[in-house]
């Protein structure tokens, strides 16, 4: 039996890194875009402390997040809203989310969930304005965001 | 002579040294950096989810008025007042089922002086027990009635005490003037 040596070219096995680098770059771009979008939703706000706050889990149904800065500015999705604009916007969102079955169709509660993310030092009347806008549009499911630390 | 020059073949490129031909780009440090960036962004996304939520509901009707409160234990009203430092609260004509907390101007929350949330929690537990003993199957409703200038942190503090006392029916009082 005769053993033949393999040619030198066959012995060299180079790993092709190009597809892996492509995928990794795509992942980086994805995370960059997602983090940019999340900062649009979440303003730089000092939240009030609450030990009993539940961790944010998987969200069911339609949700909207309303930020309130220390000076009372209402920010949604990176844009400032006046109280009138907020009421109009909530009317559109609550209609889009749909209403619960009720005997009184005109005052049926909306299925929309509103999360209020207000600065710890902002005056409560700024938050009350949002509650009023929610109440006007039949939105009663609301949550207040706080920090557990 | 000319014919000899013409016949001479041009110099082949293969005559260069082999080491120069096989110059390769070193990808390992770049991949290291890219993986570090990837891990950084993944971790950063996790940090965003550290905030918590407190559930509450608005009344399904037009809201509770801030007028004189009821005298039975059908509901508990937690009043958050915005007072000047040193102001005393009248306790004699306070209704049953009414808890009043004083939040002092220019003191709370920047100085770190907070209202007695533990006292509020104990009061709420006591009232919940009274309600449970009465045989009423419905949950005890608690209305948080905060003055407009009270900081939002104080309202969240009251809400936190309600959640701690296992009170599920928490609503907010409507403001004195219409929106």
Boltz contact constraints between the chains, C-beta under 6 A:
constraints:
  - contact:
      token1: [A, 17]
      token2: [B, 27]
      max_distance: 6.0
  - contact:
      token1: [A, 24]
      token2: [B, 34]
      max_distance: 6.0
  - contact:
      token1: [A, 27]
      token2: [B, 38]
      max_distance: 6.0
  - contact:
      token1: [A, 28]
      token2: [B, 37]
      max_distance: 6.0
  - contact:
      token1: [A, 28]
      token2: [B, 38]
      max_distance: 6.0
  - contact:
      token1: [A, 31]
      token2: [B, 41]
      max_distance: 6.0
  - contact:
      token1: [A, 38]
      token2: [B, 48]
      max_distance: 6.0
  - contact:
      token1: [A, 48]
      token2: [B, 153]
      max_distance: 6.0
  - contact:
      token1: [A, 48]
      token2: [B, 156]
      max_distance: 6.0
  - contact:
      token1: [A, 50]
      token2: [B, 54]
      max_distance: 6.0
  - contact:
      token1: [A, 50]
      token2: [B, 156]
      max_distance: 6.0
  - contact:
      token1: [A, 50]
      token2: [B, 160]
      max_distance: 6.0
  - contact:
      token1: [A, 52]
      token2: [B, 160]
      max_distance: 6.0
  - contact:
      token1: [A, 52]
      token2: [B, 163]
      max_distance: 6.0
  - contact:
      token1: [A, 52]
      token2: [B, 164]
      max_distance: 6.0
  - contact:
      token1: [A, 53]
      token2: [B, 52]
      max_distance: 6.0
  - contact:
      token1: [A, 53]
      token2: [B, 53]
      max_distance: 6.0
  - contact:
      token1: [A, 53]
      token2: [B, 54]
      max_distance: 6.0
  - contact:
      token1: [A, 54]
      token2: [B, 52]
      max_distance: 6.0
  - contact:
      token1: [A, 54]
      token2: [B, 53]
      max_distance: 6.0
  - contact:
      token1: [A, 55]
      token2: [B, 52]
      max_distance: 6.0
  - contact:
      token1: [A, 56]
      token2: [B, 49]
      max_distance: 6.0
  - contact:
      token1: [A, 56]
      token2: [B, 53]
      max_distance: 6.0
  - contact:
      token1: [A, 109]
      token2: [B, 60]
      max_distance: 6.0
  - contact:
      token1: [A, 118]
      token2: [B, 152]
      max_distance: 6.0
  - contact:
      token1: [A, 120]
      token2: [B, 153]
      max_distance: 6.0
  - contact:
      token1: [A, 121]
      token2: [B, 151]
      max_distance: 6.0
  - contact:
      token1: [A, 122]
      token2: [B, 152]
      max_distance: 6.0
  - contact:
      token1: [A, 123]
      token2: [B, 149]
      max_distance: 6.0
  - contact:
      token1: [A, 124]
      token2: [B, 146]
      max_distance: 6.0
  - contact:
      token1: [A, 124]
      token2: [B, 148]
      max_distance: 6.0
  - contact:
      token1: [A, 124]
      token2: [B, 150]
      max_distance: 6.0
  - contact:
      token1: [A, 124]
      token2: [B, 152]
      max_distance: 6.0
  - contact:
      token1: [A, 124]
      token2: [B, 155]
      max_distance: 6.0
  - contact:
      token1: [A, 125]
      token2: [B, 148]
      max_distance: 6.0
  - contact:
      token1: [A, 127]
      token2: [B, 152]
      max_distance: 6.0
  - contact:
      token1: [A, 128]
      token2: [B, 175]
      max_distance: 6.0
  - contact:
      token1: [A, 131]
      token2: [B, 58]
      max_distance: 6.0
  - contact:
      token1: [A, 131]
      token2: [B, 172]
      max_distance: 6.0
  - contact:
      token1: [A, 132]
      token2: [B, 179]
      max_distance: 6.0
  - contact:
      token1: [A, 134]
      token2: [B, 58]
      max_distance: 6.0
  - contact:
      token1: [A, 135]
      token2: [B, 58]
      max_distance: 6.0
  - contact:
      token1: [A, 135]
      token2: [B, 63]
      max_distance: 6.0
  - contact:
      token1: [A, 140]
      token2: [B, 57]
      max_distance: 6.0
  - contact:
      token1: [A, 140]
      token2: [B, 58]
      max_distance: 6.0
  - contact:
      token1: [A, 140]
      token2: [B, 60]
      max_distance: 6.0
  - contact:
      token1: [A, 142]
      token2: [B, 56]
      max_distance: 6.0
  - contact:
      token1: [A, 142]
      token2: [B, 58]
      max_distance: 6.0
  - contact:
      token1: [A, 143]
      token2: [B, 53]
      max_distance: 6.0
  - contact:
      token1: [A, 143]
      token2: [B, 55]
      max_distance: 6.0
  - contact:
      token1: [A, 144]
      token2: [B, 54]
      max_distance: 6.0
  - contact:
      token1: [A, 144]
      token2: [B, 156]
      max_distance: 6.0
  - contact:
      token1: [A, 145]
      token2: [B, 51]
      max_distance: 6.0
  - contact:
      token1: [A, 145]
      token2: [B, 53]
      max_distance: 6.0
  - contact:
      token1: [A, 146]
      token2: [B, 52]
      max_distance: 6.0
  - contact:
      token1: [A, 146]
      token2: [B, 54]
      max_distance: 6.0
  - contact:
      token1: [A, 146]
      token2: [B, 156]
      max_distance: 6.0
  - contact:
      token1: [A, 147]
      token2: [B, 51]
      max_distance: 6.0
  - contact:
      token1: [A, 148]
      token2: [B, 52]
      max_distance: 6.0
